[in-house]
C-alpha cells in the first residue's frame, strides 16, 4: 500500500461525515466543485491566517476531493483544526501527514506538542524521535524526549538528557534525572517520578509512577499515581484505594492519601490521614509539618502552630521546618496588627490558601 493510500485509509473515518457536520459552507457546493484549481504557493499561508478556520477547512476538503490528500494539505488541515480549537482532529490530520511522507520539522513539532498535551505517549515519542533525527541540536526536543523516556524507564533516556544538558536551562533537571535512572533497579522509576513531582511535571510523574507500580507493586507507587493524577485534576481514588488495601499501616501511603484528599478539597479527612501518618512514623518531621499545614487550611491556627513546632523540634530545629513555623507566626502577627489587635490571639483565622510543602513525601 502506498503512503497516499495509507493516509487516505487513516482519514476515512474523519471524512465519513464529521467534517460536513461541523463546517459551514459559504458557497453553493456545485459552484465550488466546478471552479476547483490547484492552489498557489501562497494560498496555504493565506488559509492559515484567514481567521476563519472552518471556512478554510471546507476549501481544503474540496481541493482534496479533486486533487487528493497530499502531505501538505493534511498538514494544513491539522493546523486549521488546531486553530478551530479541536486538538484531537488536528492530531489525526498531522499523523496522516506524517504517514504520507511529511518531513517538515514544523509538522513534527505540532504533532509532538499536541500528543504531549493530550498525553498520547506513543505518538509523542515517535514525533520527538523524528524531530531529534531531523535536528539533533534542538535542545528542547532532546529534553522533552529525555523526560518522556525517563518516565517510561527507557535506557535511551540518559543520552537525550545528556544532549539537553548542553543548554544551561535544562541542565539541573537533566542531571537529577540521570542520577535517578538505574536500568538494573525497577524501583528507580519511583525515584524518577519523585524528581519529576518536585518540579511539578505531573503528567510525566504520573507516567513514571505507573511504571513503578507495574514493576514493583509497591503501595507507595500506587498512592503516588493517585496523588499525581489529583494534581492534574484527574480522579485518583482507585489508585489510593489499592495502595491502602496493600499496606494500610504504611505512613507514606497515609501521607500521600492525605495530600490527595487536600488536593480534592476534603481538608478534614486530609488532616485525619496525615495524623495517622504521624502516628505510624512519629520520628518523621515531615508528617508533623504537613499536619500543621492541614490545620492551617482548616483555620485552626493554634493547632497548626503546635504541629509546626513539633516538626521543628523532632527535626532538631532543621531550618526548613523552623522557617515554616516562623512564617505562620509572622503571618498571624501581621494580621493581628492590621486588625489593630496587638498581641491578642484570635482562633480560627485562615492566613493563606496554599501552605508550603516542606519536602517530598517519598523522600
Buried (B, 14 or more C-beta within 10 A) or exposed (E): EEBBEBBBEBBEEBBEEEBEEBBEEEEEEEEBEEEBEEBEEEBBEEBBEEEBBBBBBBBBBBBBEEEEBBBBBBBBBBBBBBBBEBBEBBBBBBBBBBBBEBEBBEBBBBBBBBBBEBEBBEBBBBBBBBBBEBBEEBBBBBBBBBBBBBBBBBEBBBBBBBBBBEBEEBBEBBEBBBEBBEEEEBBBBBBBBBBBBBBEBBBBBBBBBBBBBEBBEBBBBBBBBBBBBBBEEBEBBEBBBBBBEBBEEBBBBBBBBBBBBBBBEBBEBBBBBBBBBBEBBEEBBBBBBBBBBBBBBBBBBEBBBBBBBBBBBBBEEBEBBBBBBEBBBEBBEEBBEEEEEEEEEEEEBEBEEEBEBBBEBBE
